[in-house]
Structure formats: C-alpha cells, structure tokens
C-alpha cells in the first residue's frame, strides 16, 4: 500500500468507515477516488474527477457482520449464487480481509500509484464448510485517468494433493438513471446468438436482439461479438419487469450506455468468460430487507463472471481474473458516441 507526502491527502489512506469498519481510500490527483472495505474486500465507492458517484450502494445497506454489504462490488467466491452447497454467492464477501504487506509481483504493468493489496485465507470455520486451503489476493487500483481495476489471484495451497473447483463473479452495482424509462437492452454490431442460463437453471438458446434508435431490431448468425447494454430512450423499449440473465462465453469488453446520464461504462475483463445482468425490479426489491423499495430504479448489476465452467486448481496452481472499469461522457442519440469504437477500440 502506497502513500504520498507531496499531496494534501495521501493517495492511499487507511481509515474508519461505517460502524467503525476499516476501509482504504484511494485517490488520484485529478480528483477521482475509490473506497475499499476490508470487510468483504469490497469496493463501496468509485467517483470520477467531478466527484460523481459511479457505483450504487443501498441506503439500507447493513455494514455489520455477518451481513454482506448491499452494493458496490461484492466478490462472489467460492460459489456464485446458489449453485453449490454454500450460502448464496459464497463467503468471501462477508469475511474480514487483511492488507497484504508482501504480495508477489503483479505481472500486469500499471501506471497506478493509488492501489491496495488485500489477502484472504480460510479460517478454521471456513474449512469446515469448504474444506480447501487457498490464498485469495486482491489488488484494487485507481489509474491516473480514474479507471478502477480489480485483479484477483486465487491459489490452491492445500498439502493433501487434492484439487478444488469454484465459481466467481465481480457483482458490480452500477449507478444509472431511472431504469423504468430506459430498459437495459443488449446491442450487437455483428450477427450472433448468446446462450442464456435462465432462472430455471436450464441452458437454452435465444437470439440476441440488436437495437439502435430509429433502426429495426435484427438477429442473425451464431458468432458472439462485442455487445453493449443500453439504457434506451423511453419510447424505444419500455421497461416493465426484472432482468436476471447469465450470458455465457461473452466478449472481453462490454459497454453500458446510459442515455439519460450521457455516460458510458466500459467493462474490460480477463479470465472471466461470462457476464451476469441483474435488476430486481419492484416486487423483489420490496422483499429484500437491505434494499430500498424504490432503489431498483437507479441501479443495474453487470457482473464479470466465471459461472458455466467451474475453475479447477490443482495444488500450487493459481488463477487470475481481472476487471477494469472506465466511465466516459457520451450521448448515443446526439452522435457523440460511436459504440463500435468504444467496444472495438483500445
């Protein structure tokens, strides 16, 4: 963890958050920032250089163990959702992580000076419910341009010679404009079909509908291209129900276009082949105790994930999964954003 003696505030600061829980604040000189709670190893804030919050955290979030924090970027490990014997989304998001004071070198070069390295090892209680020894290292970094990067490294440290398997997701809650007036739609710029894992947990094929203002939807072919999630204008695609989809074998770059806020989020992912899109909508939101009744209107989860095929590690093996988030001003309808350039460019 690094600090700076030349700026008014340190680039990396360990302080107290809600209910006295420890958190790390990352700052960049242009004004962007991020906050990471050691409880859950969870990012709970990401602001651009205009101090605008880019992530959603519920006003009813319970910052008190053992309840996971509702919002930000919870880490789902070693199990995504209820697809296994553990509690939903595993236990990493409601465990206390430690600052990793002597992390191994990270191979990816970065210009970030504001970063923190965290580590999670299983407790005796964890080993009773998931009997596998591991080291989970997490680096959260903020680039000079304000991009947020999360890199996970999970190593099998068992001495019994046995492999283990896990599923994983960065359960990212994005802050968006009123979702009722622009439902998330997947946009494609070449032909494709995506496999979607529905709520029945059966795999089926569905055509990927492409939409652009003043253009008809179309579907064709079987190749999975880059795609966008767009909050479209009200008249184009009315929003009336929840979305809960798992897209399998998705591209390494996804963009979320928010028409009302004139903002585009770009997700770049590595080692995470799948993507999850979730919004609970009104009925489900009212049934979630730590979620405001009306808050579903201003959030959308888009998660870089490894769900379809569990990751298997032999003793001594390590897996790496990375997510990089950026937010750029844009206006699709005004022509200021070329979605192809966003997805296919650098």
Secondary structure, DSSP 8 states (H G I E B T S, - for coil): ----SSSSS-SEEEEE-GGG-EEEEEE-TTS-EEEEETBTTEEEEEE-TT--B-B-B-TT---STTS--SBSEEEEBS--TTSSSSSTTBSGGGSB-EE-TT----SS-----EEEEEEEE--HHHHHHS---EEEEEEEEE-TT--EEEEEEEEE--SSS--EEEEEEEEEEEE-S-GGGS-EEEEESS--EEEEE-TT--EEEEE--EEETTEEEE---S----EEEEE--TTTS---S-EEEEE-S--SEEEEEETTTTEEEEEEEES--EEEEEE-HHHHHHH-TTS-TTGGGGEEEEEEEEEEEEEEE-TT-EEEEEEEEEEEE--TTTT---HHHHHH--
